Amino acid sequence: MFNLPGLNVCIFKGTDEETLISILTERTNAQRQLIVQAYQAAYGKELKDDLKGDLSGHFKELMVALVTPPAMFDAKQLKKSMKGVGTSEHALIEILTTRTSRQMKEISQAYYTVYKKSLGDDISSETSGDFRKALLTLADGRRDESLKVDEQLAKKDAQILYNAGENRWGTDEDKFTEILCLRSFPQLKLTFDEYRNISQKDIEDSIKGELSGHFEDLLLAIVRCARSMPAFLAERLHQALKGVGTDEFTLNRIMVSRSEIDLLDIRAEFKKHYGYSLYSAIKSDTSGNYEITLLKICGRDD
C-alpha cells in the first residue's frame, strides 16, 4: 500500500474484500479515478481487470461499476441494454430521461470511443417508430436546461399537446416528442399545470389514453422525472427490489450513478411512498459482500 494525497491505493493479495469495499465506497468517483490511475502507474495493470479476475457475481459487477467513469458506465449500460436477444427498454428509458444534456453528450462520446459506433446508430437499429424518434431526440442532448419558466410558452405548448391528442381523432405523436423531449423540466411542470386547465385531465391520463407501448412508457417517464426525478428513481428501485428475484442491473445502475447526485432525496421518496427504508429493502433482498457494498453506498437506515 502507498499513499496519494489523501488517498490510499491497495494491491490486494488474495483479495481483502473488507478493505476493498471500504476504500471504493468511501471515495467520490473523481477520487476513485485517481486511484485507478495510480494503480495503473504502480502495478502496470488496470484495477478493473484485477477486480474482474478476483471477484465474482453481482459483487464484481458493482465494484467494477464504482471504478468506471460515469459517462463510460452509462455508455456500457446502454450497450448492455441493447445487445443480445431483445432490448431492455426500461434501462434505455431510465438513462435517457434522467441524464442532463451535458451528460448525454459525454455519454455519446464515451459510447463512440468504446464501441466505434454512434449511440444513435445502435438506438436506430434496436428500436422503431415513435419510440425510436423520441429516444434519438433525447440522445442528442438538446433538452433545455434553463431554470427559468415562460408562462406564455407553457400555455402555448399545453394547447399544442391538447390539439395533438385529446382534441382530435388520432394523435400527432411528433408534437408530444418535440415538447416533452426538448423543454426543460421546470418548463414542463408549468406546461402540465396549464394542460390540466385546458383539458380538465392530467397529462399522464391523456398519454395513457392516446399512446401505447414503449413510446407511452417513455413519455410517462419524462412526466414523472419533470415532477420529481427522485420519486421516479425511487419507484424504479422499488420495482427492482420487490417480488421474486432482484433486478441487479437496475439496482447497481441507480445506486452507483445517483450516489453523488440525489440518493438522499431518492431515499426520502422511497420511505415516503413505500413505508420502509431503501436500506431495509436492500438488506432483505441481497446478501454477502454485495449487500455490504450496496448498504455502504446507500448510507443510513432512514
Buried (B, 14 or more C-beta within 10 A) or exposed (E): EEEEEEBBBBEBEEEEBEEBBBBBBEBEBEBBBBBBEBBEEBEEEEBBEBBBEBBEEBBBBBBBBBBBBBBBBBBBBBBEBBEEEEBBBBBBBBBBBBBEBEBBBBBBBBBBEEBEEBBBEBBBEBBEEBBBBBBBBBBBBEBBEEEEBBEEBBBBBBBBBBEBBBEEEEBBBEBBBBBBBBBBBBBBBBBBBBBBEBBEBEBBEBBEEBBEEBBBBBBBBBBBBBBBBBBBBBBBBBEBBEEEEBBBBBBBBBBBBBBEBBBBBBBBBBBEEBEEBBBBBBBEBBEEBBBBBBBBBBBEBE
